[in-house]
Amino acid sequence: MDINFYRKKLENDPTLFDLLAIRGYDKHDKKLMLQHINSGEIAMGSIWENALSMFMSFTQKCSLNSMAMDWEDGTDGKFVMTSINNNIKELKVSLGGINNKTGTLRVCICSRQDNYKLYFMLIPYSVYSNWPTNTCSPLKLAFDRDGIPKGSKWKEYAGFVVPFSLVSAPMSTIKFVNK
């Protein structure tokens, strides 16, 4: 496997299948893979964390079920997909389970309705630590029915949408501005 091929692909036209290919699923039937993903049989959160780890040689993945972080540099990986419901006027994605996190979030959002397009976000602790921590997800982003981002929250968090190279970069090389 040529990691540079996947790095270039993730930068220019990232898809869900690029992440799957990195984890060795590239030879499987895509329709069957989508069925497994949509049914929850494939844990995309784990695939996202493992794919990130392949590009993050500067830090080690923490032991299974480590509290507060996925990597020893204090960061955490989150993978979310747009929700599908009967009222297809608006789709939402909810980023939850962050109340015990203490570092920057390396986020991948997958829009099922937009041909499984990926959006990468890098969200510093200084921003999400102020979000409410209740059973409802503290960050909800909206998509139109074609899977295209919309609404005021995207304007607020637009600065956190970054290329894959920033999501997988060392935090010491990244400067967050105005946040």
ZIWOBEL-V537891 format. One record per backbone hydrogen bond with DSSP energy under -1.0 kcal/mol. NH is the residue of the N-H (numbers start at 1). CO is the residue of the C=O. Records with the same first field share a line. If there is no record, write none. Layout:
BEGIN
NH: CO / CO
END
This chain:
BEGIN
6: 2
7: 3
8: 4
9: 5
10: 6
11: 7
12: 8
13: 9
16: 116
19: 15
20: 16
21: 17
22: 18
23: 19
24: 21
25: 20
28: 25
33: 29
34: 30
35: 31
36: 32
37: 33
38: 34
39: 35
41: 36
42: 36
44: 42
47: 43
48: 44
49: 45
50: 46
51: 47
52: 48
53: 49
54: 50
55: 52
59: 56
62: 70
66: 63
70: 75
71: 75
72: 60
74: 71
76: 104
78: 106
80: 108
82: 110
83: 92
88: 86
91: 143
93: 141
95: 139
101: 98
102: 68
105: 123
106: 76
107: 121
108: 78
109: 119
110: 80
111: 117
116: 111
117: 111
119: 109
121: 107
122: 160
123: 105
127: 124
128: 124
129: 125
130: 127
131: 128
141: 93
143: 91
144: 148
147: 144
150: 142
156: 152
157: 153
160: 157
161: 158
162: 120
166: 163
167: 163
168: 164
169: 166
173: 170
174: 171
END
